[in-house]
Amino acid sequence: MPYQYEIVPSDNLSLVSIVLRVALALALGGMLGMERGRKNHSAGFRTHMLVCLGAALVMMTNQYAVGRYGGDPTRLGAQVISGIGFLGAGAILVTARNQIRGLTTAAGLWAAACMGLAIGIGFYEGAILMGITILLIMTAFQRISDRISENSRYVQLYLSFQTSAHFDEFLGYCSRKQIKVSSIERSKSRQGAGGTMESVIVSLKCPVRNLRATVLRDIGLLDGLNHVEEL
């Protein structure tokens, strides 16, 4: 037997209900956007508010259309879930050093859209709980993420050496400390005053945990190292 959609009366969308949903979308979307804005991300305060508000409007429009004409109450919402991908893709960047930036911002935009859909359909409890949880993930859980990284045996570095000989000295240091060099990606070499300058991206595996800080400090003291950056 085919599923029968329940027709929701369009008068459920009173002016008070619409104002409440718009205000809640602005508040929760802005709450997420402020966290991104404080970290100087391009998709910040206004972007998250617009995404959340737009998704809420889509669901209210869908509810109005179903109440007036019938049809599928989830059709427009499904299009938002798939369509928000273009905005998230624009927030993800791959730098010249093969760093991937913007994944958390893209996920936050997608979550803001989902939150807006919940607000637009009147699922206030779920939207508020979701908004608080997302904010906790972006703030308090950052410390947990940092602690996991600090205790990891793996580290990826961008290194720039004055000459190829200095890079060889770095490899010798890794051999002496039993640090495994998992991969080496050489950037374009340039001619310097002392020879060929080397810029590389290396992936290292430390022999034991909690040695990460010591390794980074020792590498920073190597001769001929112009720049070191953890990726």
Secondary structure by P-SEA (a helix, b strand, c coil): ccbbbbbcccccccaaaaaaaaaaaaaaaaaaaaaaaaacccccaaaaaaaaaaaaaaaaaaaaaaacccccccaaaaaaaaaaaaaaaaacccccccccccaaaaaaaaaaaaaaaaaaacaaaaaaaaaaaaaaaaccaaaaaaaaaaaccbbbbbbbbccaaaaaaaaaaaaaacccccbbbbcbbbbccccbbbbbbbbbbbccccaaaaaaaaaaacccccccccc
